[in-house]
Amino acid sequence: GHMKTNPIYWKATNPTLSPSHLQDLPGFTRSVYKRDHALITPESHVYSPLPDWTNTLGAYLITPATGSHFVMYLAKMKEMSSSGLPPQDIERLIFVVEGAVTLTNTSSSSKKLTVDSYAYLPPNFHHSLDCVESATLVVFERRYEYLGSHTTELIVGSTDKQPLLETPGEVFELRKLLPMSVAYDFNIHTMDFQPGEFLNVKEVHYNQHGLLLLEGQGIYRLGDNWYPVQAGDVIWMAPFVPQWYAALGKTRSRYLLYKDVNRNPL
C-alpha cells in the first residue's frame, strides 16, 4: 500500500515525550535555565502575538536577558500573515521548519521559501515574509557589528544546496548556511550525526550558541549536566560552558546552530 511519509523536520513541531503519560503530568517539564545554559523544551513555549507581525504568534526562546547578544524565536505564521521589520541596524536570518512563506523585497522578484530553506536579511534591509496558509519559522536576530567598510547582502538558500565541509578529527556532517567572509558576524551551521556518533572535542570556547534540534535525539552535556534531548528542543549555550553531544536512537540527528564569528572578543 501507499506509505504516508511525513515532511522533513515534522518531528520538530510535533515532539513526543516518552513515556507519553509524562506529557500530562502536572508540573513536569524537561526545561532547565541556568547561569550558563538553558534547555527549552516545547511544553514550556509561551506564544504571544509578535510585535509588528500580522496573524503571527511568537515564542522568544533566547534573548539578551539570558546573557546572549542575539535573539532566537519561533514564529508561527497563520493564514494570511506577514512579518514585521527588525529594529534599526538589526540583521535577521529566518529558517523554515514547517510550511512555506514568500519573501519579497524592493530589489528583486519574490521568492518562495519552503521547509529547509532560509533567508539572511542584512540590517536595515526592507523586506516582507508573507504566508498564505501556515508556516513555522525559527528566527535569529542580532545587532550587526560593523567592521570597516564591509557589508553583508541578501542571501536565500536551502540546506541541501550547501556543500559538506571538512571536519578534521570529527565525524559529523557540517554545512554552513552563510558565507565565511569577514563581513558576516555570525553563521548558522547544520550538523548531522548518525546514531552512536558524538563530538570528539569536549568544547569550551568563547562563542555563544543557539541550537534547535531538527531531527533525532541524543544526550547533550552542558556543564556538569547531561540532558536527554529530542527534535523540537532548543538549547542556549553561554560562552565557555563545556558542551558535548552524542546521537542516540535509530535515526540521524540534525541540529541548527547559531555561532558568532569573525569578530575580536575585545
Backbone torsions as a table, in degrees:
resi	resn	phi	psi	omega
1	GLY	NA	173.0	-178.5
2	HIS	-80.3	120.6	179.1
3	MET	-85.2	129.3	175.8
4	LYS	-78.7	121.7	177.7
5	THR	-103.4	136.6	178.5
6	ASN	-78.8	148.8	176.5
7	PRO	-64.6	157.5	179.1
8	ILE	-57.8	143.0	178.1
9	TYR	67.7	13.5	-177.8
10	TRP	-59.9	-29.3	-177.7
11	LYS	-68.8	-27.5	-178.0
12	ALA	-66.3	-26.2	178.9
13	THR	-108.4	0.7	175.3
14	ASN	-133.5	61.6	-173.7
15	PRO	-70.5	155.7	175.6
16	THR	-120.5	146.9	169.4
17	LEU	-105.1	137.2	-179.8
18	SER	-123.3	127.8	-4.4
19	PRO	-68.3	150.9	-169.1
20	SER	-64.5	-23.8	-179.2
21	HIS	-65.4	-16.8	177.7
22	LEU	-68.0	-21.2	-180.0
23	GLN	-61.9	-31.1	-176.4
24	ASP	-103.8	10.1	-178.0
25	LEU	-78.3	118.3	-176.6
26	PRO	-57.2	132.6	175.3
27	GLY	80.3	-5.7	-176.4
28	PHE	-82.3	131.0	170.7
29	THR	-151.6	150.6	172.8
30	ARG	-89.4	-4.3	-177.2
31	SER	-66.5	142.9	-179.7
32	VAL	-141.3	138.8	176.0
33	TYR	-129.7	119.0	180.0
34	LYS	-128.2	177.2	-176.3
35	ARG	-59.1	-38.8	-172.4
36	ASP	-117.8	7.9	175.0
37	HIS	-166.8	163.2	174.3
38	ALA	-147.0	143.4	168.6
39	LEU	-113.6	119.8	-175.8
40	ILE	-118.6	108.8	-173.5
41	THR	-100.9	158.8	-167.2
42	PRO	-58.0	-30.7	-178.1
43	GLU	-70.1	-8.8	179.7
44	SER	-99.4	-5.1	-176.2
45	HIS	-66.8	134.3	177.2
46	VAL	-116.6	113.4	-177.6
47	TYR	-97.7	140.3	172.1
48	SER	-148.3	163.5	-177.9
49	PRO	-56.9	133.3	-179.9
50	LEU	-78.1	127.6	179.2
51	PRO	-56.0	136.6	175.8
52	ASP	72.6	-8.4	173.7
53	TRP	-95.3	155.1	174.6
54	THR	-107.3	142.0	176.7
55	ASN	50.6	37.2	-177.1
56	THR	-132.2	131.9	174.5
57	LEU	-103.7	139.5	-179.2
58	GLY	-125.4	148.5	172.2
59	ALA	-124.1	109.9	176.3
60	TYR	-75.2	123.5	-174.8
61	LEU	-106.0	-36.2	177.1
62	ILE	-136.8	130.0	177.9
63	THR	-142.6	169.9	178.2
64	PRO	-56.5	-18.4	175.7
65	ALA	-61.1	-24.3	177.2
66	THR	-84.0	-11.5	-173.8
67	GLY	108.2	0.2	-178.8
68	SER	-80.8	160.4	172.1
69	HIS	-100.1	7.9	-179.0
70	PHE	-134.7	167.2	175.5
71	VAL	-116.2	138.7	174.0
72	MET	-129.1	126.9	178.9
73	TYR	-146.1	159.4	172.6
74	LEU	-97.9	135.6	175.5
75	ALA	-116.8	117.5	176.3
76	LYS	-99.4	102.1	-178.1
77	MET	-88.0	128.8	-178.6
78	LYS	-100.2	-167.4	-177.3
79	GLU	-58.5	134.5	175.5
80	MET	52.0	56.8	-179.1
81	SER	-112.6	160.7	176.3
82	SER	-150.7	157.6	-174.2
83	SER	-85.8	160.7	167.4
84	GLY	-98.6	175.7	177.8
85	LEU	-93.5	146.2	174.3
86	PRO	-69.8	165.5	178.2
87	PRO	-62.7	171.5	-178.2
88	GLN	-58.8	139.0	176.9
89	ASP	67.7	13.5	178.3
90	ILE	-99.7	127.2	174.7
91	GLU	-91.9	159.7	-173.9
92	ARG	-142.6	140.4	167.8
93	LEU	-127.0	130.3	176.2
94	ILE	-116.9	142.8	179.9
95	PHE	-131.0	128.4	-175.6
96	VAL	-86.4	118.4	179.5
97	VAL	-95.4	-28.2	-175.3
98	GLU	-155.0	140.0	175.6
99	GLY	80.9	-153.6	-177.2
100	ALA	-151.3	148.4	175.6
101	VAL	-134.5	160.2	174.9
102	THR	-112.4	128.3	178.7
103	LEU	-99.5	123.6	173.9
104	THR	-123.6	146.1	172.9
105	ASN	-146.9	174.2	-171.9
106	THR	-73.6	-22.1	-169.4
107	SER	-95.4	-20.8	-175.1
108	SER	-140.9	174.0	178.6
109	SER	-69.9	162.6	-177.6
110	SER	-73.8	152.2	-178.8
111	LYS	-126.8	136.3	176.2
112	LYS	-90.0	128.9	179.9
113	LEU	-112.7	122.7	179.1
114	THR	-108.4	-177.2	-177.9
115	VAL	-54.2	135.6	-179.9
116	ASP	82.5	1.9	173.4
117	SER	-95.7	160.6	-178.1
118	TYR	-150.3	163.3	175.5
119	ALA	-141.9	135.8	171.7
120	TYR	-104.0	126.5	-178.3
121	LEU	-113.4	114.4	-178.6
122	PRO	-62.1	164.2	178.1
123	PRO	-60.8	142.7	176.5
124	ASN	60.3	30.6	-179.6
125	PHE	-101.9	116.7	-175.7
126	HIS	-72.8	129.0	-178.6
127	HIS	-160.9	165.3	174.3
128	SER	-143.5	139.2	173.7
129	LEU	-109.6	122.3	-175.7
130	ASP	-122.7	141.5	-175.4
131	CYS	-129.7	129.5	-179.3
132	VAL	-86.7	-46.5	-176.2
133	GLU	-103.5	-81.5	175.7
134	SER	-158.8	156.1	179.0
135	ALA	-159.3	152.2	171.0
136	THR	-119.7	124.5	178.3
137	LEU	-116.1	145.6	163.4
138	VAL	-103.7	132.7	-172.1
139	VAL	-122.9	132.3	173.3
140	PHE	-116.4	133.2	177.5
141	GLU	-137.5	144.9	174.0
142	ARG	-155.8	160.3	176.1
143	ARG	-74.2	118.4	-176.5
144	TYR	-64.2	133.8	-178.9
145	GLU	-98.8	97.3	-176.1
146	TYR	-63.3	143.6	-178.8
147	LEU	-138.6	106.9	-178.8
148	GLY	56.9	-137.6	-178.5
149	SER	-98.1	10.2	-177.9
150	HIS	-65.9	141.7	174.1
151	THR	-135.8	153.2	177.4
152	THR	-99.5	166.5	-179.8
153	GLU	-134.4	164.3	177.2
154	LEU	-56.8	131.9	176.2
155	ILE	-132.2	128.9	174.5
156	VAL	-124.5	129.7	-178.0
157	GLY	-158.7	-174.5	173.4
158	SER	-140.9	150.8	-174.7
159	THR	-56.1	-43.0	-173.2
160	ASP	-67.9	-12.4	177.6
161	LYS	-91.9	-5.7	-177.5
162	GLN	-88.5	138.4	-177.8
163	PRO	-71.0	150.9	170.7
164	LEU	-72.3	134.6	-177.7
165	LEU	-104.5	155.4	177.1
166	GLU	-64.3	137.6	175.9
167	THR	-131.3	76.4	-175.6
168	PRO	-54.9	128.2	177.9
169	GLY	81.3	-2.5	-178.5
170	GLU	-123.1	157.3	-178.3
171	VAL	-101.5	-17.3	-173.0
172	PHE	-69.3	159.4	176.3
173	GLU	-95.8	124.3	-173.1
174	LEU	-114.7	131.3	169.5
175	ARG	-128.4	146.4	176.1
176	LYS	-116.6	131.1	-173.0
177	LEU	-87.7	-15.9	179.9
178	LEU	-118.6	158.9	176.8
179	PRO	-60.9	153.7	179.7
180	MET	-91.8	8.8	-178.2
181	SER	-69.5	158.4	-169.4
182	VAL	-67.5	-17.4	179.4
183	ALA	-61.6	-31.5	-173.5
184	TYR	-87.9	127.6	-177.5
185	ASP	-97.8	3.6	169.6
186	PHE	-150.2	165.4	171.3
187	ASN	-137.0	163.2	174.2
188	ILE	-120.9	122.9	179.8
189	HIS	-106.1	151.0	159.2
190	THR	-111.4	137.7	179.4
191	MET	-126.9	125.8	-178.3
192	ASP	-111.7	131.9	177.5
193	PHE	-125.1	132.7	169.6
194	GLN	-78.1	155.3	-179.7
195	PRO	-54.1	132.6	-179.1
196	GLY	92.9	-13.7	177.3
197	GLU	-83.3	153.8	-177.5
198	PHE	-152.1	164.4	175.6
199	LEU	-66.6	135.7	176.1
200	ASN	-79.9	-47.1	180.0
201	VAL	-78.0	131.1	172.2
202	LYS	-88.2	91.5	-162.8
203	GLU	-72.8	137.6	167.0
204	VAL	-138.7	110.4	-173.4
205	HIS	-148.4	169.7	-173.7
206	TYR	-79.2	-13.0	-176.9
207	ASN	-74.2	155.0	171.8
208	GLN	-99.2	157.6	175.9
209	HIS	-135.8	144.3	161.4
210	GLY	-122.9	128.2	-170.8
211	LEU	-126.9	137.3	169.6
212	LEU	-123.0	120.8	176.5
213	LEU	-78.7	115.0	-175.8
214	LEU	-89.1	-34.7	-177.5
215	GLU	-145.0	150.1	170.2
216	GLY	85.9	-164.6	-177.2
217	GLN	-158.6	164.2	-179.8
218	GLY	175.8	-158.6	179.7
219	ILE	-119.9	126.1	173.5
220	TYR	-109.2	126.6	173.6
221	ARG	-96.9	128.3	177.1
222	LEU	-133.7	112.5	-174.1
223	GLY	63.7	-128.9	178.8
224	ASP	-95.6	12.3	-173.7
225	ASN	-109.4	144.2	-180.0
226	TRP	-120.8	117.6	-173.4
227	TYR	-116.1	124.7	167.3
228	PRO	-69.6	131.7	-177.6
229	VAL	-133.0	158.6	-179.1
230	GLN	-147.8	169.2	179.9
231	ALA	-50.5	134.3	-177.8
232	GLY	102.9	-16.7	179.8
233	ASP	-78.3	148.0	177.9
234	VAL	-121.1	141.0	179.7
235	ILE	-128.7	135.0	169.9
236	TRP	-106.4	129.9	177.4
237	MET	-122.4	114.4	176.6
238	ALA	-73.7	164.3	175.8
239	PRO	-54.4	138.2	170.6
240	PHE	72.4	8.3	173.1
241	VAL	-75.9	129.9	175.0
242	PRO	-59.9	136.0	-173.4
243	GLN	-144.7	144.1	-175.8
244	TRP	-163.5	144.1	179.9
245	TYR	-132.2	142.0	170.4
246	ALA	-131.4	132.6	179.7
247	ALA	-87.9	136.3	178.6
248	LEU	-126.9	-179.0	176.1
249	GLY	88.9	-159.9	-172.7
250	LYS	-110.5	-10.8	-176.6
251	THR	-124.1	163.9	-177.6
252	ARG	-65.7	155.3	168.5
253	SER	-99.0	139.4	168.5
254	ARG	-134.2	128.8	171.1
255	TYR	-127.2	154.8	178.8
256	LEU	-102.2	130.7	-168.5
257	LEU	-135.2	121.5	171.2
258	TYR	-82.2	140.3	177.5
259	LYS	-149.8	129.1	176.0
260	ASP	-78.5	140.6	-174.3
261	VAL	-143.5	166.5	165.5
262	ASN	64.5	18.3	178.0
263	ARG	-131.0	141.3	177.3
264	ASN	-65.1	132.9	-178.6
265	PRO	-64.4	-18.8	-178.2
266	LEU	-74.1	NA	NA
